[in-house]
Amino acid sequence: MPSLKELRNRIASVKATQKITKAMQMVAAAKLRRAQEAAEAARPYSDRMSRVLANIASAAAGQPGAPALMTGTGNDEVHLLLVCTGERGLAGAFNSAIARLAREDAMRLKSLGKTVKIFTVGRKGYDILRRHFDDDIVEQMDLRHVKQVSFTEAKQVADRLLEMFEAGEFDVATLYYSHFRSVVSQIPTGQRIIPAELPKEDEALDLNGAIYEYEPDEEEILAELLPRNVSVQIFKALLENAASFYGAQMSAMDNATRNAGDMIDRLTLSYNRQRQAQITKELIEIISGAEAV
């Protein structure tokens, strides 16, 4: 049984930890609002670009010279998994949930005889996936130096991705991130970005029966918009990840603060009982000594 001094030290240590987790919860809550607003603001632009691309693609369907970013390479053998996670931990299952989804898809593709390559954005995803797929990780980007995600970082990732695609290093690219729904709900998501995963016809932009002529022609517009769409989708994923991270961290630190409070209560109860037992023992010794005299 620990001594009274050890119990006091443990109580003081847990109280110090509780202060840290409470402070982290408040910081995450303060940053969550801005991150959530940025993620929600990016969604309409991303969705509308996909719908516009779908309409232009439907107009260009069947014509020769369609960009490979829309039609693909014609093969389905080499898959690149672009896994976006956080740079820090202490956020519950945020990082591990994204990595788990990518790992399951990688195992499924390998079981089908496909070649899998992994491109990680974020230190935590790299640390998790290299345990099982160290030989499959072909690229790793660290964003620890970035205080707030901007389109610049997304374009850097997209440019490298497009370079690899033009070099024929993969056929299909899938983006993995966490879609922010609420503070307690973040959904790991996989989205194909090369070739572009365009909305279905019933989800495409409604032109109300209008017929549009494009100038320059559809192929030139697609050649410009498709690479930009890759950057936009990656930027949206990074913003969704930022909001999801702070939401998950806020939840995790709130749970940690509550657990620390419960532990303090249990340790305090144990301390009081042991102290009471010690006082009772001393009283018994005093009374026994007095009676012996």
VENURSUL-V891297 format. One record per pair of residues at least 6 apart in sequence whose ideal C-beta (glycine too) atoms are under 6 Angstrom apart, sorted by the first residue. I is the first residue (numbers start at 1). GAP is how many residues later the second one is. If there is no record, write none. Layout:
BEGIN
i:gap
I:GAP
I:GAP
END
This chain:
BEGIN
i:gap
7:260
7:264
10:257
11:256
14:246
14:249
14:250
17:243
18:239
18:242
21:232
21:235
21:236
22:235
24:229
25:225
25:228
25:229
28:218
28:221
28:222
29:221
31:215
32:214
32:215
32:218
35:207
35:208
35:211
36:207
38:201
39:141
39:200
39:201
39:204
42:194
42:197
46:186
46:190
49:180
49:183
50:149
51:148
51:153
51:154
52:153
53:145
53:172
53:176
54:144
54:145
54:150
55:149
55:150
56:162
56:165
56:166
57:13
57:141
59:159
60:6
60:158
65:154
67:155
67:156
67:159
69:157
70:125
70:126
70:156
72:123
73:98
75:96
76:95
77:38
77:94
78:37
78:92
78:93
79:30
79:35
79:37
79:93
80:37
80:39
80:90
80:93
81:21
81:37
81:93
82:37
82:91
82:93
83:19
83:37
83:42
83:93
84:37
84:38
84:93
84:153
84:157
85:10
85:13
85:37
85:39
85:40
86:9
86:36
86:38
86:159
87:35
87:36
87:56
87:57
91:154
91:157
91:158
91:161
92:156
92:160
94:151
94:154
95:29
97:91
98:78
98:80
98:90
99:26
99:29
99:30
101:75
101:87
102:74
106:10
109:7
110:6
116:20
117:19
117:21
117:53
118:15
118:18
118:19
119:20
120:6
120:20
121:20
121:36
123:19
126:14
130:7
146:7
149:89
149:93
151:84
154:77
154:80
154:81
154:84
155:76
157:77
158:72
158:73
158:76
162:65
165:29
173:20
173:21
174:16
174:18
175:16
175:18
175:62
176:14
177:12
177:60
177:63
177:64
178:8
178:10
178:63
178:66
179:8
179:10
179:61
180:6
180:60
180:63
180:64
181:6
183:64
183:67
184:67
186:58
186:62
193:37
193:40
214:7
END
